[in-house]
Amino acid sequence: MKRSNFRLIAFIILILLLPLFSAAATTDSSYTSVFYNTFISGDMPRWEKNIQTLETSNNIKTVEQKLELLNYYYGYIGYLIGQKKYAQTKKLTERGEKLIEEVLRQSPQNATAYSFKGIFQAYNIVLYKYKIIWLAYQCKWNVNKALELDPQNIQALIDEGNIFFYAPKFYGGDKKKALSYYLKAAEILEKKRETNQNWIYLNLLSVIAEAYEKTDNLQEAKLTYEKILRIEPNVTWVKDKMYPKLLEKMKS
């Protein structure tokens, strides 16, 4: 197997270790605050129930509504894989792929849908290991396609950043480059003023804090965690775990 194929496979397998939640643009649906409150509590069983409620609402018709539901699938599938619940992973991935194709029929140049398509193919590597070469190639191609269509697409920027962040250095990994993608995504959300009660934004800030920490910029990591807690003091997993852990590290 060529070295380039090994590199590609490494990138895609590492995508499966991405942060739990995705980064598609938010909508103004009535479910935004419901998922936001679920996010800050880290209650994944409730996240699943929220998805089921949304699916049965008969209100998934527009491109925006379908992308919103895909966003929630994206995060929950990552959780299912982490829990090794592969039967549920398969069912939800298949539903997601069907929804992605619906979006692309309605909006053929939709960058967010292409980025989702790439990551859902990465999820399939867990289910269909014998297709690893093809799925890996398709994943990378679709994320790149998303960035070509829209260089400021939040989903694609963070997916690309994650590839650079999680890949080993000898496979092209570059945490500083990953951080640049994350910061660009955060800047876009801030300029658009899409940060209020936006769990995607809060999650992105936590990823930025981790990237600062991994690049030995502990002070910036500390300031970023503090920024999260100013925005939302009740993000339990930041308040009780990530921030205290960093403070301990800074003391040593």
Secondary structure, 3 states (H helix, E strand, C coil): CCHHHHHHHHHHHHHCCCCCCCCCCCCCCCCHHHHHHHHHHCCHHHHHHHHHHHHCCCCCCCHHHHHHHHHHHHHHHHHHHHCCCHHHHHHHHHHHHHHHHHHHHHCCCCHHHHHHHHHHHHHHHHHCHHHHHHHHHHHHHHHHHHHHHCCCCHHHHHHHHHHHHHCCHHHCCCHHHHHHHHHHHHHHHHHCCCCCCCHHHHHHHHHHHHHHHHCCCHHHHHHHHHHHHHHCCCCHHHHHHHHHHHHHHHHC
